[in-house]
């Protein structure tokens, strides 16, 4: 008979809930101070595992059995399994799209079409439009974002600023698109209508993207002194053309993936199909590149062709063109490139699963709500809770759903419409997730774009402005929608009284 893991236990005190979380946050800050941008590549994982054990110790102290705590840990990791499989598949997709010539083609044509003077702004705008149409920041970063980073490399522009522009645009669509998972999860968690939720978000999101575009435009106009010369651009384009058989048809895998996303196919099968199309294109159009990748000793046979493609899928592509810029740009991808990121996700989700099982976040939020005397202060506390959830759980979805569930009753008790809460969870949860190195979103963006989270963080203008604007609105009571005391916890039109 399976041993019952449930048992009587005490509710954790504020101290017991706060201490493990606080120690973990302090240690994460220390890891960043000591290791800088490399904190997410080992040091943060150690901190998260230490935090998991510390939280478990307080759970045992309050009567929880280890099997119950272990079940919470396993549940936390289980939630992240789909994201981890997507990460592995994206690693394969990046490698095979390079070998297939898809990424080189995006860079080749992009270098011809895009001007450095407005590159950052166009990066942000393009990613915003595409992510709005497909609802996936990860797909945008792994496809168009990857090409744009290559173009920035070709122009000799700042990769952290380019990555900031890509992440800004990608998360505009991730937040606003009705196809986005978080855009659907946030209102569902609190009982709001999807499109009422989107309309409410416009008040913070549209001004934020407008200000971000202005900032990127100004940075672009000031970047000409760092631009590569036309001769360097020409050399890079010639180097790409000599290494791959380029043509517009190589952009078809990108269109296939975007089409599947628009059709709302789940991410894992969509990315897998995108990688599969890349395999076909590599075999059909880049046989010489495959044999060159295997080395001079390889014999051009079907066996060698299969081996080359297979190797790139699990271990990535390594460029040996003789052009340092091209080699640095194209040597990436493969499932193996995502293993450190998976280590980070597993560590973060284990910690998140334990503190959720022990009710630590619930206990802390109860204390926060007690001090919120106005509607605005309640909204600010919700935004802060979402951000802290992103810090301590490392997961975007938990940081949207958990605070939504925790604050729902309090918003209802104060006669505040559910769209206030759903917007707050997105302003504090969705938007801040790519800003944290050990969060799955921050780790994904860093691994996909090849730019450390802390390096691009100062330039993610949309996300930073959006959080600041949301807090400012709440502080001054702007766009806080109220409902009549007799009404249920439902949505109200945006014309309702605000305070």
C-alpha positions, 0 to 999 in steps of 0.5 A: 500500500502506498504510504499516505503523504498527507498529515496534520501540520501547522500553518507556517508563520510569517517568519517561517515563510519569509526567511527561506524566501528572503535568504534565497533572494539575498543569495541570488543577488550575491550570485549576480554580484560575484559572477555577473552575467554568468550567474545563471550558468551555475551559481543561481542553480546552487542558490535555488537548490539551497533555498529548496532545502531550506524551505523544506527544513522549515516545512518539516519543522512545522509538521510536513512529512518529507514525502509531502514536500517531495511531492510538491517539488515533483509537481513544480518540476512536472509543470515545467516539463512542456517548457523544457521539451520546447527548449530542447526542440528550439535548440535543435531548431536553431542548429538545423536552421543554420545548417539549412541556410535559413538563419544565414538567409535572414542575415544575408537579406537583412543586411541588405534591407535594414538601415543601422540608423533605425535598426533598433526601432525596426527590430522592436516594431517588427517583433511586436507586430509578429508576436501580436499576430501569433501570441508567442514571444518564444517563437518570435525570439527563436525565429525573427529574433535570431535573424535580427541578432545576426543582422546586428552583428553584421552591422557592428551594432550593440547586441544587448540593445538589439536583444532588448529591442527584440524582447521588448517587441516580443513581449508586447505581443505576448501580453496583448495578443488574444492568441497568447497563453498568458493573455488567456491565463490571466483573465481566466485565473481571476474570472475576467473576460478576455477582451475586456482584459485586453482593453484594460491593458491598452492603457498601460501597454500602448503608451509603453510601446510608444515610448520604447520605440522612441528610445530605440529610435534615439539609440539607433540615430546615435549608433553610427560611430560603431557601425561596421564599414560597407566593406565589412558588411560586403565581406560578411554577405560574401562569406555567408554566400560562399558557405551556403547556397542562399535564396529566398526559398530558404525563408520557407521554414520561418513562414511555416513556423509562423503559420503554425503559430497563427493556426494556434498549434501548440508550441512543441509540435509547431517547433518540431515541425519547423525543425523537421522542415529545416532537416528537409531543406538541409538535405535538399539544398545544403549538402555541401555545407553538411559535408564541410561541417563534418570535416575534410575526411568525410566522404560525400555519402548518404550516411555522411549526410544523415550523420551531419544533420543528426549531429547538428540536431543534438550538438549544434552547428560549428562554423569554420568559414575563416570570418570571425564574425560569421563563425561567432554568429553561426556556431550555436544551437543543438539540444546540448546548448540548452542543457544549462538552461534546463538545469536552471529551469529544474532548479527554479521549478523545484524551489517554486513547487516546494514553497507553493506546497508549504503555502509560503507565498499564500502566507506572505500575501495575506500579510501584504493585503492587510496593509493595503488601505487603498485600491491603488496600494492593493494593485501595487502590492499585487504587481510586486507579488507577481514580480517576487513570484517571478524571482522565487519560482522562476516561472511566468505562469505561476507568477500570473496564476498564483497572485491572481488566485491569492488576490481575487477574494480581496479585490472582490471584497473591495468591489474592484472589477476583475480586469484590474487584477488581471491587468496587474498580474500581466503588468507584474508577471508577464512583463518582468519574467524575461528580466530575471536570469534564472526565470525560464523566460529570461533563461530562454531569451538569453540562450536563444539570442546569445545575450546574457539577461543582465546585459540586455536588461537595461535596454528592455525599455517596453517592459521597464516602462510598462511596470513603472507606468502600471505602478504610477497609474495605481498610485494616482488611482488612474483606470481603476475600474469599480463595480457596484457593491451588489454586483458579482465579481465580473467585468465592467465596461471601461467607461465605469467609474474610476478612482 
